[in-house]
Amino acid sequence: MEVTVNQKTLEIPEHCSIEELFLLLPQLPAKGIAVALNHNLVSKAEWSAHLLRSGDKVMIIKATQGG
């Protein structure tokens, strides 16, 4: 199925959770990220249980340091 991750279309397996999506994207940092799914923030506690659907739009936001 196809989902959009940070404005790039990806083909992922059916029944893929947000947490499993991260395994397909090894360049992501292990900490300091937030996820919005279809413009709604998803808490980290829900990542393993929340299954993605075809056409979903995922935005992965990396925290940065500075002032």
Buried (B, 14 or more C-beta within 10 A) or exposed (E): BEBBBEEEEBEBEEEBBBBBBBEEEEEBEEEEEEBEBEEEEBEEEBBEEBEBEEEBEBBBEEEEEEE
